[in-house]
Amino acid sequence: MTSPIRVEQRGTVAVWTIDREARMNSLSRDTLLAFGRLTREALENSSIRAIVITGAGDKAFCAGADLKERQGMSDNDVRRQVELYRSELGPLDRSPKPVVAALNGVAFGGGLELALVCDLRVAASHAQVALPETTLGIIPGAGGTQRLPRIVGEARAKEMILLGRRLGAEEALAWGLVNRITPGGTSVVDDAVAWIAPIAGGAPIAQAAALEAIDRSFDATLEQGLELEKVSYDKVLVSEDRLEALKAFADKRKPEFRGR
């Protein structure tokens, strides 16, 4: 069987494209399992320093769950499918390597929840995002109720979820839901890869430690978070990359980070 996710590598950046354009790049069981497998492989691959996720075509990043696949599912089948979002996208959420969503079109429901798992989001100018589940008699079940408020705040998250509100790229940028809008006439993937050049050529130990410290802050008081930050800082303090940065500064050259 062919994989539902097309894989390429541009330098130190892995680019994963959901290759289900005819189905609006929806998340089937096989697609979720492929994300889990690819993430686990990428975390063991030292040549990969960042991951960019996108969808095939220019209409949809990901339109959410594969509703055709779900038609024949029992309630328990659906429960098991929803659990795959946690087990197979969880490693992506916890990845010490930065993950970027390149929104080439609509990101609805589980598609937006996939984008929320990522650390950064770049959107094409025609992209739209929404969590419309309550208008369909359900709620976001792949982390949307938890991750969206952390990014846009409680009031705006409730507005999106309870009203099923769609945001265009400009409004999503103003809300802080996306970090960047790709200039017209430019591939959103090309733009995303170019934009994260500082990550691709940066110090992976420092990036991983920074992500760890930021993620821990959500479950801690400020005082606890500061202590956890010290633990993460110690990981970079003893790294060869830190010494290389100091030497490069003294030599007036660009540092060559090796992730050690």
Helices and strands as residue ranges (DSSP letters): E 5-10, E 13-18, G 21-23, H 29-43, E 50-55, E 60-62, H 67-70, H 75-93, E 99-103, E 106-108, H 110-117, E 120-123, E 128-130, G 133-136, H 144-152, H 154-163, E 167-168, H 169-175, E 180-181, H 188-195, H 197-200, H 204-217, H 222-237, H 240-251
